[in-house]
Amino acid sequence: MTHILVDALNLFHRAKFVTHGSADLRGGMALHIILNSINKVWNQFKGTHVVIALEGGRRTNSWRYKQEITYKAHREVVRLERTAKEVEEDKIYFEYINQLIEFFAKYTNCTILQVPGCEADDCIARWTQLHPDLKHVIVSSDTDYYQLLSPNIQIYNGITSETINLDGFFSDKGDFIINKKTNKPKAPINPEWELFKKCMLGDPGDGVFRAAPPRIRETKLREAWEDRHEKGFSWNNLMLAKWTDHNNRDLMVLERYNSNRILVDLTQQPAEIIELMDKLILESIKTTKKSNVGVWFMKFCHTYSLTRIEQNADKYVAFLNASYGD
């Protein structure tokens, strides 16, 4: 069994920024892109069930915001800087998206995951942890998911049409993706190393401040990481170091690293958040299979003038109709 796990917001924004024209036209085109994208991955990876993971509310309602008030603060700035025209266009665009989500929830057998205060990647990570014996394909261009790569978890980046797994980066034809700088196949991802590096170097875009001193060499980071189990000289030499940040605060690397792990590591959510996710994930799983999915899908396509999809509706009904456990 292979579950297709869709990071909805990531896919919505991808669809939004590749469409042009009026807000209504962009909304309709976005529906085309989203449905085609899910259907493509479903067929390519022989999916057995689709899970749509949503954000759990505003940034200020996030459990991460309570840990670090600067977390993803730039998104709030971008939102507030929109023009009146952009605000209206976004409103229309997301009305289309909300109708699509409502359709998925009411008339299909896809699972919808939305946990208050949590992000889509929290839900996706926890879903894989609760289904360790199944295969999973995460549909997203977000590199935060690299830490989840394992023998049964791979990622599909719809922007670059790349499949990312422990063996490397692959095209839709199954060929290795070539690194243009080295003219060799892109190096495979080591999930533990990528997670450690992000916790140490931070993520300015997400408001996660660095733990390692500025201008540190990657070789020194690598030495500390390779010493992470023994916790010998290389580990302690870096982790017990102190430096002064941009706010003139004295920081110990280890303390900041541990704080960053809570924000970045998708196994380190607070116990009460994990308990809430488990509860709502179990509640989200549909135990009664819905019928007439194809009929409802035809009506949805007709309502939003998805003519080409409507003409080939039978090719989409497979993923819409596949219930949990099929």
N, C-alpha and C positions, 0 to 999 in steps of 0.2 A: 504493500500500500504506500502511496506517495501523496502527501498533503502539500498543496500549493498554498503558501502563506504570503498574502499580499499586504505589503505596507501601503495602506490606502492613501495617506497624505502624500507620500513620496510619489506615487503613481499619479495622483490628481495634479500635483504641481508640474510633473513632467508633461502631462497632457495640456495643462494650461499654457505653458511657455513655448509649445511648438505649434500652437494654433494662432490664427490671425482673423481680423475682421471684427464685426460687432460682437457684443457680449453673448447674444443669443446664438449666433453662428458658432462662436468659440465653444459655447456650452454643448451644442449638438455634436460638434467635432470631437470634443473631449469624451463624450459618451462612446463614440465610435472607437477612439483610441484605447480607452480603458477596457471595453469589452473585447476588442481584438487582442489586446495585450494578454489578458487573462487566458483567453482561448488558445492563443499561440503557445503559452507556457504549458497549459493543460495538455495539449497534444504532444508537444515536444518531449515532455517528461512523463507522459502516460500517467497523469494525475488520477487520483481516486476521490479527492475531496478538496474543496476550496475554502480557505479561511480568510476573511477580510478583517484586518486589524486596523482599528481607528484610534485616534487620539482621545484621551479621557478628559478633555476640557482645556481651559485657558492655561497658559504658562504659570500664572500665579496660583493656580489650584494644584499644580504638580507637587508631588512629594519631593522632587529634586529641588524645587524652588525653596522649600523649607530648609533644605540642607545648604543651599548656596543661592542667595537672592540674585546673583548676576547670571544664573544659568539661563542661557538663550535669551538674554535681555535684548540683544540686537533685533530679535524678531518683533518685539514690542515697538522698538524705534522705527523699524521699517513700516510696521502697520500704521503707526501714527503719522508718518510722513506721506502717506498716500494722498493724492489729490481727490477732490470730490468725485471726479469722473472715474478714477480708479476704484474708489470705494463702491460706487454704484455698479461698475462692471464686475467687481468681485462678488457683490451680492447676487447678481444675476447668475454668474458662473456657478457659485456654490449652491444655488437653488437647483440647478440641474444635477449637481453631484449628490445633493441630499435626496433628490427623488430617486436616483439610482440606488443609493444605500437603502432607502425605504423599500424599493423593489426587491433587492437582495434579501432583506430581512423578512418581508411579508410573503413573498411569492416563490422563493427558491429554497433549496435545501443547503445552500452555503451557510457556513457558520460566521456570525458577526461577533467580533471581540471588541468590547469597549469597556474599560475599567476606569472609573473616576480617579483622577490624579495620576494616571499612568500614561506612558507613551505607547505607541504601536510596537516599538521594539521590545518593551517590557513584556507585552502580551505574547508576541511571537516567540521570544526566548523562553517564556514559561510554558507555552504550548509544546515546544520541542522537549523541554525537560519532563513534561507530563506524558510524553509519547516517545520514550527513548528507543523503542524497538521499531519505529516506523521511519520511512524516508521523508525528508522535507526539502522543498525548494522554496527559498525566500525570494520574493520578487521585489527588488529594491536596488537603487543605486547608492545607498548609504553604506559607507565603509565601516560604520559601527558594527555591522553584522559580521565582519570578518572574524571576530572573536568566537562566533558560534560554529564556524566551519568544523566539520567532523566527518567520519566515514559515512554518516547517514544524513548530513546537512550540507546543501550547496546553495549558491546564490545565483540568481539570474538578474543581470543588469540590463534592463530594457533600453537604456539610452545608448549603450555601446554594443548591445546584442552579444554580451559575453556571459558565459557560464563560468563561475568561479568555484573551484573545489580544492581539496587538498593536493591534487595533482598539478594544478595550475589554472591558467586562463584559456578558455576555449571559445571558438566561434560557433555559430549555429551549425556549421558543417562538421564540427568536431575537431577542427584543426587548432593547433596551438596559436595563441595570439602572440605576435612578435613585438618585442620592445624596440621601438624605432631608434633609440639611442645605441643599443648594444647589438641590434640585428639578431638577437637570440630570443627564444621564447621567454615571456614574462616569468619571473621567478615565482614559484608557488608561495602561498601565504602560510606563515607559521602563526596560528591563532594566538598562542600564548605570548609570543614576542610582540605582535601587533598591539595586544591589550596592554602589555607592560609599557611599551613605548608611548602609547597615548596617555596612560596614567602619569608618566614621567614628564612628557613634553606638553601635556594639556591640549586643549582645543579652543583657540581664541574665538572661533565662530560660534561655539556653544557656551562660551563664558566659563570654560574650565581652565583654571590657571595652571601653569606649569609647576612641577615639583622639583625638577632638576635645575641646577644652576644654568644661567644663560651660557651659550657658546660651548656647551659640553660636547665632547666628541662622541660619535656613535659607538666607537670601539669601547669607550668606558662604560656606556650604557649596556652594551652587549656583554661585557665582562661581568657586570653586576647581575644581569639577568641570568647568565649561565651559572652564577653562584647562588641563585635564589633558593635552592634546596638545602645546600650546606650552610648558607649564611656565614661565609668565612670573610676573609679580608676584603675582597672586591665588593661584596654586598655592603658590608658595614662601612667601608671607606666612603662609599657614595651616600648611603642612606642616612648616616649620622652626620653628614656635612650640613653646614648652615650657610645661608646666603641672604641677602637683603633684596626684597622684591621692589616693584615699581612704586609701591605705597610706603616705602621705607620701613617695611616690617621685616623683622628677622624670622626666617623660617628654617625649620629642620626638614630636610628632604623627605624623610620617612613619614613625618606627620602629614605633609601635604599629599604625599603619594597615597596614604591610607584614605584621606578625604576624597581624593579623586577616584579611587576605586569604587567608592559608594556611588558616585555619579556615573561612572563609565562602565564598570563591570556588570554585565547582565545576569550575574549570579549573586550579586551583593545587595539586592533590594532589602529594605527593612523587613523584619519578620511579619509585621502586620500588613504590609503591602503584598507580600507573597501569599498570605492567608486570604486576603481580599481577591487577588487574582485567581487563586485556585477555586474559590467559591463561585465567582462570576464566569470563569471558563467552563466549569462543570454545568452551570445553569444555561450557558449559551449553546451547548450541544443539543441539537434537535433530536429528540427521540421518536417523534412521530413524523413520518415522511410526508411531505406536501405533494399533492397531486395537481394535475393540469398546469404544470410549470410551463410547458411549451405554449399553451394558450395565453397565459398571462404575459409571457415574454413577447409574443406577437403583438399583443395590445400595447405593451410598453414601447416597442419599436415603432408602432404606428403613431402613438401619441407624440413621439419626439422625432418623427420623420427619419428614422434610421432605416431608410429604404433598402440599402444594400444588405444590411444585416438581416432585415426582415425577410428578404428573399432567400437567405441562406440560414434561417433560424435553426434548422435541425442540426447544424454544425456547432451551435452554441449551447443547445439544450443539455448536452451531455454533462458539462461542468455545473450547470445550474441545477440539474436534477439529482446529482450525486450526493447522497446524504452521508452523514458521519457513520462510519462503520461498514459502508458498502464494500 
